Amino acid sequence: MPTLIGPLPRTFRLPRFDETFSVLPDHGENPHCDAVRPKSRTWINQYTPLVCGPKMCAFMDNCGFELIMSATYPYASATGLEAAMDFANFIWLYDEYTDTLSSASSAEAARIVKCTLREPGYDDETWICRALQDFMRKHIDKCGPNVVRRFIDHCCSTTGGMVKEAELRERDEVLRDIPHYVAFRRETSGSRSRFDLVEYCLGIDLPQYVHDDPMFISGYNAAMDLLFWTNDLFSYNMEQAKGHGGANAVTVIMKSKQVDLQTAVDFVGGYCEALTTQLVYAQQTLAARSDPVFSKDAVRVLEGFSDWVKGNDVWSFTTERYFGQQNKMVKETRIVEVRPPFAETVMLKE
C-alpha cells in the first residue's frame, strides 16, 4: 500500500459516483424551482452583505445553492422548496462565516443559534439571530411537533460541532481515525437538519420510535454518511487550498492509514458503494413490515434521503463551488487539478 510521502500530487481522480448511485431512483428536479429561487435569493441577500465582501457575495451567488434543493427535494411543494432553499442559503452563509472565526467566536455564534431557537423572545440583533427568527416564522413553525423538536436539536448540535471544527483548525489537528471522524462529521455536516426538512416537505411527522428503530437508523446513517463522504471528496481541493484540509475525510484517511491522496480517494469511493447497498437494504426491509408507519411513511422518508444523495452528486458538478469553471470538464474526466495553497481562493471579506 502506498505511503504518504512528500507533497500532494498535481492531480487526483474522482470515483464514478454516477454509476454507484444508479441504483437509486432519479426523480429529476423540482418544477417550482424557477419561481421559488429568486424569492430565496432575495431573502438571503438581506444578510449576505452583512457578512461578505462584494467578491464573496458574487461567488456565493454563482454557487447556486438553491439549485441543489431543486435536485434534492424534487417532490416538494413551492412552500416546502422555499423552506429548503432558505435553509441551504442560511447554513452555507453561516458555514463560510464561522470558517473565519476563532473557536471562541465560533462558540459565541453557536450560542446565538441555541438561544434564538430555544428561548422565546430572544433577540440580540445579530444577523444570525434575525435570519433564524425569520426562517422559523416562515417555515418551521408550520412543521409537526416531532420535526420541530428534532430540527432545533439538530441545528444546535451542528453549530456546536462547528466549534470543535474551529478548535481543530487552531491546533492544526487531524482527527486520529475514521470512526472518530464519522462521529464528528455526523454532527457537523448539517445533514440531520436537512433530513428534517425532508419530512416537512413530504407532510410526514415520524414518531420518535421510528427514528429509534435500528433498521431506520441504518438507512438514515447510510444516507447521512454518503452525503459527507462525497462532499468531502468534492470539497477537498477547495478546503486544502484554504488551509482547512484537516477537517476532511480524505486527510483523515491519508494520515490514519498512511496512504497517498489517490488511495484515500479510492477508499472513499469503495466505502460509498457499501453505504449505498446499506441504504437500499434498509428501504427494502422496512417496506416488508406490516405497520404502515414503517412500510409507507418511513420508507418514503428514506426515499427522500436517497433523493438527497443522488441530487447532491448531480449538483456538485453544476455549481462552481467545488471545481470552478472546470466543473463540466471534471464531471466528464473525473480528473481534479490540485490547487496550490490559497490559489484562486475567495476570502470572506473580499
Stockholm file with secondary structure:
# STOCKHOLM 1.0

chainA/1-350         MPTLIGPLPRTFRLPRFDETFSVLPDHGENPHCDAVRPKSRTWINQYTPLVCGPKMCAFMDNCGFELIMSATYPYASATGLEAAMDFANFIWLYDEYTDTLSSASSAEAARIVKCTLREPGYDDETWICRALQDFMRKHIDKCGPNVVRRFIDHCCSTTGGMVKEAELRERDEVLRDIPHYVAFRRETSGSRSRFDLVEYCLGIDLPQYVHDDPMFISGYNAAMDLLFWTNDLFSYNMEQAKGHGGANAVTVIMKSKQVDLQTAVDFVGGYCEALTTQLVYAQQTLAARSDPVFSKDAVRVLEGFSDWVKGNDVWSFTTERYFGQQNKMVKETRIVEVRPPFAETVMLKE
#=GR chainA/1-350 SS CCCCCSSCCSEEECCCHHHHGGGSCCCCCCTTHHHHHHHHHHHHTTTHHHHSCHHHHHHHHHHCHHHHHHHHCTTCCHHHHHHHHHHHHHHHHHHHHHHTSCHHHHHHHHHHHHHHHHSTTCCCCCHHHHHHHHHHHHTGGGSCHHHHHHHHHHHHHHHHHHHHHHHHHHHTCCCSSHHHHHHHHHHHSCHHHHHHHHHHHHTCCCCHHHHTCHHHHHHHHHHHHHHHHHHHHHHHHHHHHTTCGGGSHHHHHHHHHTCCHHHHHHHHHHHHHHHHHHHHHHHHHHHTSSCHIIIIIIHHHHHHHHHHHHHHHHHHTTSSTTTGGGHHHHHHHCEEECCCTTTTCCCTTC
#=GC SS_cons         CCCCCSSCCSEEECCCHHHHGGGSCCCCCCTTHHHHHHHHHHHHTTTHHHHSCHHHHHHHHHHCHHHHHHHHCTTCCHHHHHHHHHHHHHHHHHHHHHHTSCHHHHHHHHHHHHHHHHSTTCCCCCHHHHHHHHHHHHTGGGSCHHHHHHHHHHHHHHHHHHHHHHHHHHHTCCCSSHHHHHHHHHHHSCHHHHHHHHHHHHTCCCCHHHHTCHHHHHHHHHHHHHHHHHHHHHHHHHHHHTTCGGGSHHHHHHHHHTCCHHHHHHHHHHHHHHHHHHHHHHHHHHHTSSCHIIIIIIHHHHHHHHHHHHHHHHHHTTSSTTTGGGHHHHHHHCEEECCCTTTTCCCTTC
//
